[in-house]
């Protein structure tokens, strides 16, 4: 009798197999292959129904696929399986915030903070949700706590500044935007926001500098071109303002206010035909842009079209623009 060798294939345990599927899901998620990632996490869960992280990361994949219900169900299941995990509450809060469900997000941030009172990012996220709900005082309070716990948390300074802007506390907003700039990789939005705060307290030179810096970091930042153009008009830098409003209109030819303010700049440099065309375009796009009738009246008067000017002044007067009556009394007798 000869000895016989029998090869037995030893199957992997369920836990080992589920881990391999889980790891493949994580790899797919890193590659932004969200559908494939979700499939791998599902295989892991089928083999190990209590696999917390498989639910957690399948939730992320489903959120990327814009499947809120699936994402919410998965992160909630992960919480059910690991109810003391602060990160899971934070992530469910972030999911709700992503979909604009700020009222639902706040209880999860509170739960995360309850489990970890030093969770600076949860205070920051809660402050942002409160900002979105227009509860600006609470937003300031929570973001203040966030930076108390983590002095380099730039987002918290930024959102605190945003809330202060809404409360017209421009000086403190400038302080917080400055701290946000100091603690972050230089970002155009921080300079843009601080520029608006400076503009609000009539520090136009500083506003101009920050708008320009914002554009240094993002040369296609349309809002910064608009803000800089608006500030340049106040500084009587009309040629520069024309350039900036040209950039805004090139990016968005439906921006009514850009045509309106370019019309003002054109009028100031005596480009009356261009000014009239800009105000006409603003009126064509928005017939309730009543100040444009008054401004077009000025431009027509300066272009020696007194009849057209008086027609525009009359329209502006009917729409309740007080200055229009004064102009009619001067020029339209």
C-alpha positions as CSV (number, residue, x, y, z in Angstrom):
1,X,0.0,0.0,0.0
2,X,1.4,3.4,-1.0
3,X,1.1,6.5,1.1
4,X,-1.3,8.9,-0.4
5,X,-1.1,12.7,0.1
6,X,-4.5,14.4,0.1
7,X,-4.5,18.2,-0.4
8,X,-7.1,19.9,1.8
9,X,-8.1,23.5,0.9
10,X,-8.6,25.2,4.3
11,X,-11.2,27.9,3.8
12,X,-10.7,31.4,5.2
13,X,-12.8,32.2,8.2
14,X,-15.7,34.5,7.7
15,X,-13.9,37.2,9.7
16,X,-10.9,36.9,7.5
17,X,-12.9,37.0,4.3
18,X,-15.0,39.9,5.4
19,X,-11.8,41.8,6.2
20,X,-10.4,41.2,2.7
21,X,-13.6,42.5,1.2
22,X,-13.5,45.5,3.6
23,X,-9.9,46.3,2.6
24,X,-10.8,46.1,-1.0
25,X,-13.7,48.5,-0.4
26,X,-11.4,51.0,1.3
27,X,-9.0,50.8,-1.7
28,X,-11.9,51.4,-4.1
29,X,-13.1,54.3,-2.0
30,X,-9.7,56.0,-2.1
31,X,-9.8,55.7,-5.9
32,X,-13.3,57.4,-5.9
33,X,-14.8,54.1,-7.3
34,X,-17.8,54.5,-5.0
35,X,-20.1,52.0,-6.6
36,X,-17.4,49.3,-6.5
37,X,-16.5,50.2,-2.9
38,X,-20.1,49.9,-1.8
39,X,-20.3,46.4,-3.4
40,X,-17.2,45.3,-1.5
41,X,-18.4,46.6,1.8
42,X,-21.7,44.8,1.2
43,X,-19.9,41.5,0.7
44,X,-18.0,42.1,4.0
45,X,-21.3,42.8,5.8
46,X,-23.0,39.7,4.3
47,X,-20.2,37.6,5.9
48,X,-20.0,39.6,9.1
49,X,-23.2,41.4,9.9
50,X,-21.7,43.3,12.9
51,X,-18.8,44.8,10.9
52,X,-19.0,48.4,12.2
53,X,-16.5,49.9,9.8
54,X,-18.0,48.2,6.8
55,X,-21.2,50.0,7.5
56,X,-19.4,53.2,8.3
57,X,-17.5,53.4,5.0
58,X,-20.3,52.0,2.9
59,X,-22.2,55.0,4.3
60,X,-19.5,57.3,2.8
61,X,-19.6,55.5,-0.5
62,X,-23.4,55.9,-0.7
63,X,-23.2,59.6,0.2
64,X,-20.8,60.1,-2.7
65,X,-23.4,58.3,-4.9
66,X,-26.0,60.8,-3.6
67,X,-27.9,58.1,-1.9
68,X,-28.8,59.8,1.4
69,X,-31.2,57.1,2.6
70,X,-28.7,54.4,2.2
71,X,-25.9,56.4,3.7
72,X,-28.0,57.4,6.7
73,X,-29.2,53.8,7.3
74,X,-25.6,52.6,7.2
75,X,-24.1,55.2,9.6
76,X,-27.0,54.7,11.9
77,X,-26.4,50.9,11.9
78,X,-22.8,51.6,12.8
79,X,-23.9,53.7,15.7
80,X,-26.3,51.0,16.9
81,X,-23.3,48.5,16.9
82,X,-20.8,51.0,18.5
83,X,-22.8,53.5,20.5
84,X,-19.8,55.0,22.3
85,X,-17.9,55.9,19.1
86,X,-17.8,59.7,18.9
87,X,-16.6,59.7,15.3
88,X,-19.7,58.0,14.2
89,X,-22.0,60.6,15.6
90,X,-19.9,63.3,14.1
91,X,-20.0,61.6,10.7
92,X,-23.8,61.3,10.8
93,X,-24.0,64.9,11.7
94,X,-21.8,65.8,8.7
95,X,-24.0,63.6,6.5
96,X,-27.1,65.5,7.5
97,X,-25.3,68.9,7.2
98,X,-24.2,67.8,3.6
99,X,-27.9,67.5,2.7
100,X,-28.9,70.7,4.5
101,X,-30.5,68.9,7.4
102,X,-28.9,71.1,10.0
103,X,-31.6,70.6,12.7
104,X,-30.9,66.9,12.5
105,X,-27.1,67.4,12.5
106,X,-26.9,69.4,15.7
107,X,-28.1,66.6,18.1
108,X,-25.4,64.3,16.7
109,X,-22.7,66.9,17.2
110,X,-24.0,67.4,20.7
111,X,-23.8,63.6,21.3
112,X,-20.2,63.6,20.0
113,X,-19.3,66.5,22.3
114,X,-21.1,64.7,25.2
115,X,-18.9,61.7,24.7
116,X,-15.7,63.8,24.1
117,X,-16.0,67.4,25.6
118,X,-12.7,68.3,23.9
119,X,-13.9,67.4,20.4
120,X,-13.0,70.7,18.7
121,X,-14.1,69.7,15.2
122,X,-17.6,68.8,16.6
123,X,-17.9,72.3,18.1
124,X,-16.8,73.8,14.8
125,X,-19.3,71.7,12.8
126,X,-22.1,72.5,15.2
127,X,-21.2,76.2,14.9
128,X,-21.4,76.0,11.1
129,X,-24.8,74.3,11.3
130,X,-26.1,77.0,13.7
131,X,-24.8,79.6,11.2
132,X,-26.8,78.0,8.5
133,X,-29.9,78.1,10.8
134,X,-29.2,81.9,11.3
135,X,-28.5,81.3,15.1
136,X,-25.4,83.5,14.9
137,X,-24.8,84.0,18.6
138,X,-24.7,80.2,19.2
139,X,-22.5,79.8,16.2
140,X,-20.0,82.3,17.6
141,X,-20.1,80.6,21.0
142,X,-19.5,77.1,19.6
143,X,-16.7,78.2,17.2
144,X,-15.1,80.2,20.1
145,X,-15.1,76.9,22.1
146,X,-13.6,75.1,19.1
147,X,-10.6,77.5,18.9
148,X,-10.2,77.4,22.6
149,X,-9.7,73.7,22.3
150,X,-7.6,73.9,19.1
151,X,-6.0,77.3,18.5
152,X,-5.0,76.3,14.9
153,X,-8.5,75.3,13.8
154,X,-8.7,77.8,10.9
155,X,-12.3,76.8,9.9
156,X,-13.6,77.8,13.3
157,X,-12.1,81.3,13.1
158,X,-13.5,81.6,9.6
159,X,-17.1,80.6,10.5
160,X,-16.9,82.7,13.7
161,X,-16.0,85.6,11.5
162,X,-18.9,84.9,9.1
163,X,-21.4,84.9,12.1
164,X,-19.9,88.2,13.3
165,X,-20.4,89.7,9.8
166,X,-24.1,88.8,10.0
167,X,-24.3,90.7,13.3
168,X,-22.4,93.6,11.8
169,X,-19.5,93.1,14.2
170,X,-17.0,93.8,11.5
171,X,-14.0,94.6,13.7
172,X,-14.2,91.2,15.4
173,X,-14.8,89.5,12.1
174,X,-11.6,91.0,10.7
175,X,-9.7,89.7,13.8
176,X,-11.1,86.2,13.2
177,X,-10.4,86.2,9.5
178,X,-6.9,87.3,10.2
179,X,-6.5,84.4,12.5
180,X,-8.0,82.0,9.9
181,X,-5.4,83.3,7.4
182,X,-2.6,82.8,9.9
183,X,-3.6,79.2,10.6
184,X,-4.4,77.9,7.2
185,X,-2.8,77.2,3.8
186,X,-3.4,80.6,2.2
187,X,-6.9,80.5,0.8
188,X,-8.6,83.1,-1.4
189,X,-11.9,82.9,0.5
190,X,-10.4,84.1,3.8
191,X,-8.9,87.2,2.1
192,X,-12.2,87.7,0.2
193,X,-14.2,87.6,3.4
194,X,-11.9,89.9,5.3
195,X,-12.0,92.3,2.3
196,X,-15.8,92.5,2.6
197,X,-15.4,93.2,6.3
198,X,-12.9,96.0,5.7
199,X,-15.3,97.4,3.0
200,X,-18.1,97.4,5.5
201,X,-16.2,99.7,7.9
202,X,-15.0,101.9,5.0
203,X,-11.4,100.8,5.1
204,X,-11.3,100.7,1.3
205,X,-7.6,100.5,0.8
206,X,-7.3,97.5,3.0
207,X,-10.3,95.9,1.3
208,X,-8.7,96.5,-2.1
209,X,-5.5,94.9,-1.0
210,X,-7.4,91.8,0.3
211,X,-9.5,91.4,-2.8
212,X,-6.3,91.6,-4.9
213,X,-4.6,88.9,-2.7
214,X,-7.7,86.7,-3.1
215,X,-7.3,86.9,-6.8
216,X,-3.6,86.1,-6.5
217,X,-4.6,82.7,-5.2
218,X,-7.6,82.2,-7.4
219,X,-7.5,84.2,-10.7
220,X,-11.0,83.1,-11.6
221,X,-12.7,84.1,-8.4
222,X,-15.6,86.1,-9.9
223,X,-16.9,87.3,-6.6
224,X,-13.5,88.8,-5.8
225,X,-13.4,90.6,-9.1
226,X,-16.9,92.0,-8.3
227,X,-15.9,93.1,-4.8
228,X,-12.7,94.7,-6.0
229,X,-14.6,96.5,-8.8
230,X,-17.2,97.8,-6.3
231,X,-14.4,99.0,-3.9
232,X,-12.5,100.7,-6.8
233,X,-15.6,102.7,-7.6
234,X,-15.6,104.0,-4.1
235,X,-11.9,104.8,-4.4
236,X,-12.6,106.6,-7.8
237,X,-10.5,104.0,-9.6
238,X,-12.9,103.8,-12.5
239,X,-10.7,102.3,-15.2
240,X,-9.6,99.5,-12.8
241,X,-13.3,99.0,-11.9
242,X,-14.2,98.6,-15.6
243,X,-11.6,95.9,-16.0
244,X,-12.9,94.0,-13.0
245,X,-16.6,94.2,-14.0
246,X,-15.5,93.1,-17.5
247,X,-14.1,90.0,-15.9
248,X,-17.3,89.3,-14.0
249,X,-19.5,89.7,-17.1
250,X,-17.2,87.5,-19.1
251,X,-17.7,84.8,-16.6
252,X,-21.4,85.4,-16.0
253,X,-23.2,87.5,-18.6
254,X,-26.5,87.4,-16.6
255,X,-25.0,89.3,-13.6
256,X,-27.4,92.3,-13.4
257,X,-25.4,94.1,-10.8
258,X,-22.2,93.8,-12.7
259,X,-23.8,95.6,-15.7
260,X,-25.2,98.2,-13.3
261,X,-21.9,99.0,-11.7
262,X,-20.0,98.9,-14.9
263,X,-22.5,101.4,-16.2
264,X,-21.6,103.7,-13.3
265,X,-17.9,103.3,-14.0
266,X,-18.4,103.9,-17.8
267,X,-20.4,107.1,-17.0
268,X,-17.6,108.3,-14.7
269,X,-15.0,108.0,-17.5
270,X,-17.4,109.7,-19.9
271,X,-18.1,106.5,-21.9
272,X,-21.7,107.6,-22.1
273,X,-22.9,105.3,-24.9
274,X,-21.4,102.3,-23.1
275,X,-22.9,103.4,-19.8
276,X,-26.4,103.7,-21.4
277,X,-26.0,100.3,-22.9
278,X,-25.0,98.7,-19.6
279,X,-27.9,100.3,-17.7
280,X,-30.3,99.2,-20.5
281,X,-29.0,95.6,-20.2
282,X,-29.5,95.7,-16.5
283,X,-33.1,96.9,-16.9
284,X,-33.7,94.3,-19.7
285,X,-32.6,91.5,-17.4
286,X,-34.4,92.9,-14.3
287,X,-37.1,95.4,-14.8
288,X,-37.2,96.0,-11.0
289,X,-33.7,97.4,-11.1
290,X,-35.2,100.9,-10.6
291,X,-31.9,102.7,-9.7
292,X,-30.8,101.8,-13.2
293,X,-33.4,104.1,-14.7
294,X,-32.1,107.0,-12.6
295,X,-28.4,106.3,-13.6
296,X,-29.3,105.8,-17.3
297,X,-31.1,109.2,-17.0
298,X,-27.8,110.8,-15.8
299,X,-25.9,109.2,-18.6
300,X,-28.4,110.3,-21.2
301,X,-28.4,113.9,-19.9
302,X,-24.6,114.0,-20.0
303,X,-24.8,112.6,-23.6
304,X,-27.1,115.5,-24.5
305,X,-30.2,113.3,-24.8
306,X,-32.3,115.5,-22.5
307,X,-35.6,114.0,-23.7
308,X,-34.4,110.5,-23.0
309,X,-33.0,111.5,-19.7
310,X,-36.3,113.0,-18.6
311,X,-38.2,109.9,-19.6
312,X,-35.9,107.8,-17.4
313,X,-36.1,110.2,-14.5
314,X,-39.9,110.0,-14.8
315,X,-39.8,106.2,-14.7
316,X,-37.5,106.3,-11.7
317,X,-39.7,108.8,-9.9
318,X,-42.8,106.5,-10.4
319,X,-40.8,103.7,-8.9
320,X,-40.1,105.7,-5.8
321,X,-36.5,106.8,-6.4
322,X,-36.5,110.1,-4.5
323,X,-33.5,111.6,-6.3
324,X,-35.4,111.4,-9.6
325,X,-37.8,114.2,-8.7
326,X,-34.9,116.5,-8.0
327,X,-33.4,115.8,-11.4
328,X,-36.8,116.4,-13.1
329,X,-37.1,119.7,-11.3
330,X,-33.6,120.7,-12.6
331,X,-33.7,119.5,-16.2
332,X,-37.3,118.5,-17.2
333,X,-39.3,121.8,-17.0
